[in-house]
């Protein structure tokens, strides 16, 4: 044990699907539900509408920067963690942009990438760090911020996906994933989990190894993103004169 910023978990150990995990999920659900319930009041209060997402974003990024300092100090593969190649890292950057500029075009990508944060809460690969350690708060705050901006943009800002949002997203992500697969192989990393499942338990454990794993994972991702597209509120169809 090394204190709040030490390299190892402290006295309180976080366990997947233990009471602490369910408490965190419950708090997340309540907070997101409050955004939806009070969406009209939040939308009509200009100051809160402008500064609440920014304030949350500042807190999340303070923790994110501190996390990279922590990985450097304790020699936890600092460079690998620094590059924002993973789905949640991309989504964190998009969430920060949305907090400041509220661009519907940016949300068209954030809507899909935010699924990584959903999976993070469902299958947290946290290494046992509990609430008496910095890593616990960093882990759940940044992923909570991603989901907060996801719900905020839908409920408060009333953003809607373009009709071609799914095609645009897949057209960008497929070549990106191909590049990251090469990066994973060359540098022995696991960005986007293309090299294998997470360290913790998840459904990816049943996908096998090698090309079979990649094919199953890619197929599942394409289907999940399509289902997300079907469930999303979309811009009204443009009527053409005829």
C-alpha positions as CSV (number, residue, x, y, z in Angstrom):
1,X,0.0,0.0,0.0
2,X,1.3,3.4,-0.9
3,X,-1.4,5.9,-0.1
4,X,-4.0,7.6,-2.3
5,X,-1.6,8.0,-5.2
6,X,0.4,4.8,-4.6
7,X,1.1,2.1,-7.2
8,X,-1.0,-0.6,-5.5
9,X,-4.6,-0.8,-4.4
10,X,-5.2,0.2,-0.8
11,X,-7.4,-1.3,1.9
12,X,-10.7,-1.2,0.0
13,X,-10.6,-3.6,-3.0
14,X,-13.0,-3.1,-5.9
15,X,-14.5,-6.3,-7.2
16,X,-16.5,-6.7,-10.4
17,X,-20.2,-7.2,-9.5
18,X,-19.6,-6.7,-5.9
19,X,-21.6,-4.2,-3.8
20,X,-19.3,-1.3,-4.6
21,X,-19.6,-2.0,-8.3
22,X,-23.4,-2.0,-8.1
23,X,-23.3,1.2,-6.0
24,X,-21.3,3.0,-8.7
25,X,-23.6,1.9,-11.4
26,X,-26.7,3.0,-9.4
27,X,-25.1,6.4,-8.8
28,X,-24.4,6.7,-12.5
29,X,-28.0,5.8,-13.5
30,X,-29.5,8.2,-11.0
31,X,-27.3,11.1,-12.2
32,X,-28.1,10.5,-15.8
33,X,-31.8,10.1,-15.0
34,X,-31.7,13.5,-13.3
35,X,-30.4,15.0,-16.5
36,X,-33.3,13.6,-18.4
37,X,-35.9,14.4,-15.8
38,X,-34.8,18.1,-15.5
39,X,-33.8,18.5,-19.2
40,X,-36.2,21.4,-19.8
41,X,-35.1,23.3,-16.7
42,X,-31.4,22.7,-17.7
43,X,-32.1,23.8,-21.3
44,X,-33.8,27.0,-20.2
45,X,-31.2,28.1,-17.7
46,X,-28.5,29.6,-19.9
47,X,-25.8,29.7,-17.3
48,X,-26.2,26.1,-16.1
49,X,-26.6,24.9,-19.7
50,X,-23.3,26.6,-20.7
51,X,-21.1,25.9,-17.7
52,X,-22.2,22.7,-16.1
53,X,-20.8,20.5,-18.9
54,X,-17.6,22.6,-19.0
55,X,-17.2,22.3,-15.2
56,X,-17.6,18.6,-15.3
57,X,-15.2,18.4,-18.2
58,X,-12.5,20.4,-16.3
59,X,-12.8,18.0,-13.3
60,X,-12.5,15.0,-15.6
61,X,-9.5,16.4,-17.5
62,X,-7.7,17.3,-14.2
63,X,-8.1,13.7,-13.3
64,X,-7.0,12.5,-16.7
65,X,-3.8,14.6,-16.7
66,X,-3.1,13.5,-13.1
67,X,-3.5,9.9,-14.3
68,X,-0.8,10.3,-16.9
69,X,1.5,11.8,-14.3
70,X,0.7,8.8,-12.1
71,X,1.5,6.3,-14.8
72,X,4.8,8.1,-15.5
73,X,5.8,8.3,-11.8
74,X,5.1,4.6,-11.3
75,X,6.4,3.4,-14.7
76,X,3.0,2.0,-15.8
77,X,3.5,2.1,-19.6
78,X,3.2,5.9,-19.7
79,X,3.5,6.2,-23.5
80,X,0.9,3.6,-24.2
81,X,-1.6,5.3,-21.9
82,X,-0.7,8.7,-23.3
83,X,-1.8,8.1,-26.9
84,X,-5.6,8.5,-27.4
85,X,-6.1,5.5,-29.7
86,X,-8.7,3.6,-27.7
87,X,-12.4,4.0,-28.0
88,X,-12.9,5.6,-24.6
89,X,-9.9,7.9,-25.2
90,X,-11.4,9.1,-28.4
91,X,-14.8,9.6,-26.8
92,X,-13.2,11.6,-23.9
93,X,-11.7,14.0,-26.4
94,X,-15.1,14.3,-28.3
95,X,-16.9,14.8,-25.0
96,X,-14.5,17.7,-24.1
97,X,-15.2,19.3,-27.5
98,X,-18.9,18.9,-27.1
99,X,-18.8,20.5,-23.6
100,X,-17.2,23.6,-25.1
101,X,-18.7,23.9,-28.6
102,X,-21.8,21.7,-28.7
103,X,-21.4,20.7,-32.4
104,X,-24.0,18.2,-33.7
105,X,-21.5,16.9,-36.2
106,X,-19.1,15.9,-33.4
107,X,-22.0,14.3,-31.5
108,X,-22.6,12.1,-34.6
109,X,-19.3,10.3,-33.7
110,X,-19.4,10.7,-29.9
111,X,-22.8,8.9,-29.9
112,X,-21.2,5.7,-31.1
113,X,-17.9,5.9,-29.4
114,X,-19.6,6.4,-26.0
115,X,-20.6,2.8,-26.0
116,X,-17.1,2.1,-24.8
117,X,-17.9,3.9,-21.5
118,X,-21.1,1.9,-21.2
119,X,-19.1,-1.3,-21.5
120,X,-16.5,0.0,-19.0
121,X,-19.2,0.4,-16.3
122,X,-20.5,-3.0,-17.2
123,X,-17.1,-4.8,-17.2
124,X,-14.7,-2.5,-15.3
125,X,-11.0,-3.5,-15.8
126,X,-9.9,-1.5,-12.7
127,X,-7.2,-3.8,-11.1
128,X,-8.9,-3.8,-7.7
129,X,-8.4,-0.1,-6.9
130,X,-11.1,1.1,-4.5
131,X,-12.4,4.5,-3.5
132,X,-9.5,5.0,-1.2
133,X,-7.3,5.3,-4.3
134,X,-6.9,8.0,-7.0
135,X,-7.3,5.4,-9.8
136,X,-10.8,4.5,-8.8
137,X,-12.0,8.1,-9.0
138,X,-10.2,8.8,-12.3
139,X,-11.6,5.6,-13.8
140,X,-15.2,6.3,-13.1
141,X,-15.1,10.1,-13.4
142,X,-13.8,10.2,-16.9
143,X,-16.1,7.5,-18.1
144,X,-19.0,9.1,-16.3
145,X,-18.2,12.4,-18.1
146,X,-18.4,10.6,-21.4
147,X,-21.8,9.2,-20.6
148,X,-22.9,12.5,-19.1
149,X,-22.2,14.4,-22.4
150,X,-23.9,11.6,-24.3
151,X,-27.1,12.0,-22.3
152,X,-26.8,15.8,-22.1
153,X,-26.6,16.2,-25.9
154,X,-29.6,14.0,-26.4
155,X,-31.8,15.3,-23.6
156,X,-30.8,18.9,-23.1
157,X,-29.2,20.0,-26.4
158,X,-31.7,17.8,-28.4
159,X,-29.1,16.7,-30.9
160,X,-30.3,14.3,-33.5
161,X,-28.2,12.0,-35.7
162,X,-28.0,12.5,-39.4
163,X,-29.6,9.9,-41.5
164,X,-26.2,8.8,-42.8
165,X,-24.5,8.9,-39.4
166,X,-24.0,5.1,-39.2
167,X,-22.4,4.9,-42.7
168,X,-20.2,7.9,-41.9
169,X,-19.0,6.4,-38.6
170,X,-18.3,2.9,-40.0
171,X,-16.5,4.5,-43.0
172,X,-14.1,6.2,-40.6
173,X,-13.8,3.5,-38.0
174,X,-13.1,0.5,-40.3
175,X,-9.9,1.9,-41.8
176,X,-9.0,3.3,-38.4
177,X,-9.4,-0.1,-36.7
178,X,-7.2,-1.7,-39.5
179,X,-4.4,0.8,-38.7
180,X,-4.8,0.3,-35.0
181,X,-4.6,-3.5,-35.5
182,X,-1.2,-3.0,-37.1
183,X,-0.1,-0.7,-34.3
184,X,-1.2,-3.3,-31.7
185,X,0.8,-6.0,-33.5
186,X,3.9,-3.9,-34.0
187,X,4.1,-2.3,-30.5
188,X,2.5,-5.1,-28.5
189,X,-0.5,-3.0,-27.4
190,X,-4.2,-3.7,-27.2
191,X,-5.9,-0.5,-28.4
192,X,-9.6,-1.1,-29.3
193,X,-9.1,-4.6,-27.8
194,X,-8.2,-5.9,-31.3
195,X,-5.3,-8.0,-29.9
196,X,-7.5,-9.8,-27.3
197,X,-10.0,-9.4,-24.5
198,X,-9.7,-7.1,-21.5
199,X,-7.8,-8.2,-18.5
200,X,-11.1,-8.5,-16.6
201,X,-13.9,-10.8,-17.5
202,X,-16.1,-9.8,-20.4
203,X,-18.1,-11.5,-23.3
204,X,-14.9,-11.1,-25.4
205,X,-13.5,-14.0,-23.5
206,X,-15.7,-16.3,-25.6
207,X,-14.4,-15.1,-29.0
208,X,-11.3,-17.3,-29.1
209,X,-8.0,-16.0,-30.4
210,X,-6.2,-14.9,-33.6
211,X,-8.2,-14.0,-36.7
212,X,-11.3,-15.7,-35.3
213,X,-11.3,-13.3,-32.4
214,X,-10.9,-10.3,-34.7
215,X,-13.6,-11.4,-37.0
216,X,-16.1,-12.0,-34.3
217,X,-15.2,-8.8,-32.5
218,X,-15.5,-6.7,-35.6
219,X,-18.8,-8.4,-36.5
220,X,-20.2,-7.7,-33.1
221,X,-19.1,-4.1,-33.2
222,X,-20.8,-3.5,-36.6
223,X,-24.0,-5.0,-35.3
224,X,-24.0,-3.1,-32.0
225,X,-23.3,0.2,-33.7
226,X,-26.1,-0.5,-36.2
227,X,-28.5,-1.2,-33.3
228,X,-27.4,2.0,-31.6
229,X,-28.2,3.8,-34.9
230,X,-31.7,2.3,-35.1
231,X,-32.4,3.3,-31.5
232,X,-31.1,6.9,-31.9
233,X,-33.4,9.9,-32.5
234,X,-32.7,11.2,-36.0
235,X,-33.0,14.4,-38.0
236,X,-36.3,14.5,-39.9
237,X,-36.2,13.4,-43.5
238,X,-35.8,16.2,-46.0
239,X,-38.7,16.3,-48.4
240,X,-37.8,16.8,-52.0
241,X,-39.9,18.8,-54.3
242,X,-41.4,16.7,-57.0
